[in-house]
Amino acid sequence: MKAFTYQCASSAAQAAAVSAQPNTRIIAGGTNLLDLMKLEIETPVHLVDINRLDLARIEDTRDGGLRIGAMVRNSDLAADSRVRERYGVLSRALLAGASAQLRNKATTGGNLLQRTRCSYFYDITKPCNKRMPGSGCAALAGLNRMNAVLGGSDQCIAANPSDMSVAMRVLDARVETVDAAGKSRVIPIADFHRLPGTTPQIDTNLRPGELITAVTLPPPPPGRQIYRKIRDRASYAFALVSVAAVVDAVGSRIRSARIACGGLAPKPWRVAQAEAALTGASADTSSFDAATTAFLEGARGYGGNDFKIPLARRSISAVLTQITRT
């Protein structure tokens, strides 16, 4: 790890201002950043610690939702009674992520900013456009079992690793930020993460010198909530495919449905046409098949990750079956 300087921020605006300086990074829980620094993927010369800022509250909103501070730890968020009772899909997604020790340190804001776990991103001897723009993407013809089958480009097929973000996406969360001037902004979760396109090194739509302060959840949507994660081992592993679903069904008829998936794309993946195919439909195999076909339109495997497409199809169908028949 290279030498760096360190300071504790006294305000969110100050942290945002300092973070805009070259080779400066914000540090909160550090569960991702410190690993990247040890491997010299990230080599900041200055760290700004925001742990002392008043950003660790979970508060009810006037409309019946929740406002979650950026410094709320994953374990605290998963255990909060309001989250467990009203946003079960979020609590389950958080508990499916990493280990208890990491959840005790990891923060809401940091979870949104997790960098990919693509093996070539983590290997500084290999070409990676996300780590070093213009160097190429070794995953396209290499070891790509964990990589994306949706939303990628010929520049990058890295997958987003966050469980929490998938649940936030299905719940239509909003990300609150502040800049160096103290000006706030709200970014819908659908617009927060970016697809790689020709700029795979840019993961989100945060501006330079912009700090996440909170995530707001609207009132919980009607229906049952499920989060299912398929992975290589039962704990401490990233998703091959994950499914977050909220379905409101009466009898055999689906009144509304939301589906988001992780492990398949560079951002939590949600398709309006798939949800429209389920709305008003019967809760049966033909409806589920139509929805999964719409959801996976354009999916492409790259050899090692071909299996993700049928796995996603079966996983979405299994979740829909469970949520409408139990």
N, C-alpha and C positions, 0 to 999 in steps of 0.2 A: 504494500500500500504506500502510495506517495504521500509526502508531507502536505499538510493543509492547515489553514488557520480556522478559528472557530469563534462564533459569537452567539449569544442568546438574544433573540428578538424581544423588543419591549412592546411592540404592537404589530398587528397584522399588516398595516400599511408599510411599516418599516421593513418587515420581512420581505414583502413584495418588492419594495424598492431595491433592497440589497440583492435579492435573487436575480434581478435583471442584469447585474454586473457579469462580465465574462467569467466562465469557469466557476460559477457559484451555484450551490445547490441548497435547497431546503431539506432539513432532516427532522423527522418526527420519530416514529418508531424505529426506523432504519432497517427494517427486516429485509428489504430489497436493496436499498442503496449501499449498505455496508458490504454486502456480497459483491455487488458490481465494482465497488472500490477495491476490494481485495484482489479481484481478478483484473484490475486496471481496464475495465470496460468503461467505467466512469472515473475520471481523474480530476475532480474539483480541487481548486486551490483554496476555496473558502466554503465553510458550511455555516448555515444559519439555523439555529435550533429554535423551534417554535413550541416546545413542550410547556413553556411557562405561560403561554397565551390562554385566554379564557375561551377555549374552543372545544371543551369536552362535555357540553351539556346536551341532553336529549329533552326537547320541549314540545309540548302540544301546541298545535297551531289553531287558529280560530275556526278554520273550516273542518277540523276533525282529523287533520294529518299530523305529521311529526317533523320537527326540525332537528337534524342530527349534526352536531358540531364536527368539524373536520378532525379533531383530536380524540373523538370517542373511540375507545379501543374496540376491536372486533369482538372480544369476549363479552364486554359490557353491553354492546349493542345486541348481541345474540340473546343475552340473558334478560334484557329489559322486558318487563311484563307486558308493556304496550306493544312491543314488537312481536313477542310470542303470540299474543292474542289477536292482533289485527293484521300483522304482516308475517305470518308464519313462513312464507316462502323465503323471506330475507333471513330470518333466524336460522332456518335449516341450511341455507346456502353458506352462511358464515361458519356454522359448525362443521360443514363439509370441507372447509378450507384449512390446509396446513395442520399444525399441531396446537395443542392447548397453550404451550409456551409462546409460540409465535402469535397466536390470537391475543394473548395478553399484552403484546407490544404493538402489534399492527394497528393502524388507524384507519378511519373511514376515508380520509383524504388520500392517504398513501395507497390504500387498496385500489382506488380508482386509477392511480398513476403507475400501477405495476407494469414493469416491462416484460416483454415476451420471454418465455423459457425455451425458445428455439435453441437447439444445441450449437448451432453455428454462430448465433449471437453471443453465446458464452465462450466461444473458442476464438481468441484473438489471433490465432494463426490461420484462420479460414476467412474467405471473403464473406461479407455480410453488409448489404446496403443499409440496413437499419443502424448498424454500428459505425460503418465507414461508407458513406454514400459514394456510389460509383464503383465500388469494388466488386459487385456482383452478388448473386444469391446462390450460395452453395446448396441450399435446401431443395432447390428446384429439381436437381438430378441426384441428390444425395440422401441422407438419412432424414426422412420427413414424416415419420410416423405420427408425431405430435402436431404437425402443421395444419394450416387452414385448407379447407376445400371450398370455401365460399369467401368472396370479397377480396381475394388476393390479387396480385398483379404479376407481370413478368419481372418486377423488381423485388418482390417480397411475398412470401406466403406464411409469415409468422402468425401464430394464433395468440389472441389475448388470453392471459392465464387466470383472470379474476373470477371467482365464484360470486362474490358480492355484487359485482357489476351486472351479472346476468339477472339477478333478482331485482336490482334497482331498475334495470331496463324494462322488465315486465310490469313494474309498479309505476312507470312513468315518473321517475324521480327527477328533480331539478337540482343542478349543482350551482351553489352560490360562490362568487369569488369577489376579491377586492384587489385593486391595483395600488400602485405607489402613491397615487393622489387621494386614496381613500374612496375611490369610486367603485361601487358594487355592480355586479352583473350576474344574471341568471342564465344558465345554459341548460336546455333540456338534455337529459341523459342520452337521448337518441342522437344528439349533435355533438356530444362531448368527445367521444373517441373518433378517430379518423381511419379511413381505409388507406392502404399504402400508396396506391396510384404510383406517381413518379417521385414521391417524397416520403419513402418509408421510414425515414429517421424521425419524422414528426408523428407522435402517437396520439396527441389530443389537440383540441382547438383552443387550449389555453394560450393566452398571449404572453410574450416576455414580460416578466415583472408582475404576473397575476397569480394570486394565492387562493387556493380553495379554503373557504371558511366554514361551509356547511353543506349538507345535502337535505333537501326538503322532500318529504313524501306526501302526495295528496291523500285524501281520505281513502281507506282501503276499498278496492273494487269488489263488487259482489261475487260470490261464488267460493269454491274451494281452492286452496293453494297447495301446490306440490313443488318440491325441488328434488330432482333425481340426478345423481352424478355417477357416471360410469368411468372407472379408472382402473389402472393396472393393479393396485393394491388398495386395501380397505382404508388406509389413512396416509396422510402426508404425501399425496400424489395429486398431480394436476389432472384435470378432466380430459379424457378422450372425447367424450360428449357429455354435456350437462343440459338438463331441460328444466326451465322454470315455467310453470303454467298456472293460470288462474281461469277457472271455467265455472260459469253459472249455468246449471242445467236443472230442468224440472222434468222429472220422469225421464223419458228417452229423448227429450228435445233440448238442444243447447241454445240458451238465450244469448250468451256472449262468451268469448274466449280470447285469452291472450297467451302467447307462447314466445319464449325467448330461449336461445340456446347458447351455450359456451363450448369452447374447444373446437369450433368449426370455422371461425373467422377471426380477423384482426380486431373485431369489436363484438360485443354481445349482439347476436343476430336475431332480428325480429322481422316478420314479413306480414304486411297488412293483408295481402291477398289470401294468405293461409288462414288468418283469423276470420276473414270475411266468408271463406268457404265453410267454416264451422258455424257461424252465426245463423241461427234458425234451422240448422240441419239436425237430422237424427243422430243420436250418439251410437253410430254403428261403424263397421269396418269400412264401408264405402266412403263415408264422410271423412273418416280419419285418413284414408288413402289419398283423397283429394287434397286434404290440408297438407299432408307431408310432401306430396308432389309439388304443391305451390311453394312450400317452405324451402325445398331443396332445389328449386329451379336454378340452373346454371352451375350446380355443384360440379367440381372437377377434382379428381384425385391425381396424385403425382407419383404413384407407385406404392410407396410405403404407407400412405394414408388412404388408399382406396377404400379400405374397410370402413372408414368413418361414414361414408354415405349410407350404406345399408344399416349400419349401427344407429345412425341418427334417425333413420326412418322407423326402425323398430322401437327405439327409445321413445320417440314422440308418440307413436301409436300406443305403447304400453302405458305411458303417463295419462293419455286421454282416456284409455279404457279404465284405468284405476280411478281417475277423478270423477268419471261419470257413472260408475257402477258400484261404488262403495259408499 
